[in-house]
Amino acid sequence: MSDTAALLSGRGIRPSPQRILILDFLRGTKEHPSADAVYRALSPGLPTLSRTTVYNTLGLFVREGLALSLGIDGVQSRFDGDTSEHGHFRCRACGGVYDFPVKAGGISPRLPRGFTADLVQLYCIGTCPSCAAAG
């Protein structure tokens, strides 16, 4: 059994070939792809893969804590297989989404009394170095 299959099984998720492929793809890219981008990247190698399977699988992974859903571009969700605490930067010019580190425990908003956060995400939007140099 592969490491990915064991991880899925350990979370109570049946490790189908499609789920293994999608999770391996997410964990192997820094591109923060949309569901459609995941489908376009994987469907040539697995012609039976459907968009519905990709959308449902990504939703399952987010619910089970295996992926992050990022609403950073305001149009469609992007997905990240790195669930460690880190921030995201989106370039207004090229649309690229980049990870950046935060100090351990560095993302901690002051919540009103009685509120508890299970997930805190930090987004920054601006211009990446490549686009700044070109512009």
LOTI-103979 format. One line per field, with one value per residue (C-alpha): x, y, z; residue number from 1. Coordinates in steps of 0.5 Angstrom, whole numbers, plus 500, padded with zeros to 3 digits. Example, Ala and Ser with C-alpha at 12.3 -4.5 7.8 and 13.67 -1.06 7.14 Angstrom:
xx = 525	527
yy = 491	498
zz = 516	514
pos = 1	2
***
This chain:
xx = 500	503	504	498	493	495	494	487	486	488	483	477	477	477	484	481	486	483	483	491	492	489	492	499	498	496	502	507	505	506	501	495	491	483	479	479	486	487	482	486	493	490	485	490	493	486	481	476	477	471	470	465	470	475	470	468	474	477	471	472	480	478	473	478	484	488	488	486	481	483	478	484	483	475	473	474	477	484	487	493	496	500	496	501	501	503	501	499	500	497	500	494	498	500	495	500	499	505	506	510	512	509	512	510	503	504	497	493	487	484	477	471	470	467	470	474	478	479	483	486	488	493	492	496	495	500	505	510	518	517	511	514	521	517	512
yy = 500	507	512	516	510	509	516	516	509	512	518	513	515	509	510	510	511	517	520	518	521	527	528	526	532	537	535	535	542	549	552	552	550	550	544	545	546	539	536	538	536	529	527	526	520	518	519	516	522	526	534	531	526	532	537	532	529	536	538	531	533	540	537	532	537	534	540	547	551	558	564	568	570	572	568	560	556	554	548	547	540	544	544	547	554	559	565	566	572	573	577	582	582	574	571	567	564	564	561	565	563	565	565	559	561	568	568	569	574	577	574	577	573	566	565	560	559	552	555	562	564	570	572	578	581	585	584	579	580	578	582	588	588	587	593
zz = 500	498	503	500	501	508	509	506	510	516	515	514	506	501	497	490	485	483	490	491	484	486	493	490	485	490	495	489	487	489	484	488	483	482	481	473	473	477	472	466	469	471	466	460	464	467	461	466	471	471	473	478	481	482	485	490	492	493	498	501	502	505	510	512	513	508	503	504	500	498	496	495	487	489	483	484	490	489	493	497	499	504	511	515	518	512	509	501	497	490	485	482	475	473	478	481	488	493	500	505	512	518	525	529	532	528	525	531	531	537	537	542	548	547	540	538	531	528	522	521	514	512	505	502	495	491	486	485	484	477	475	479	475	468	470
pos = 1	2	3	4	5	6	7	8	9	10	11	12	13	14	15	16	17	18	19	20	21	22	23	24	25	26	27	28	29	30	31	32	33	34	35	36	37	38	39	40	41	42	43	44	45	46	47	48	49	50	51	52	53	54	55	56	57	58	59	60	61	62	63	64	65	66	67	68	69	70	71	72	73	74	75	76	77	78	79	80	81	82	83	84	85	86	87	88	89	90	91	92	93	94	95	96	97	98	99	100	101	102	103	104	105	106	107	108	109	110	111	112	113	114	115	116	117	118	119	120	121	122	123	124	125	126	127	128	129	130	131	132	133	134	135
***
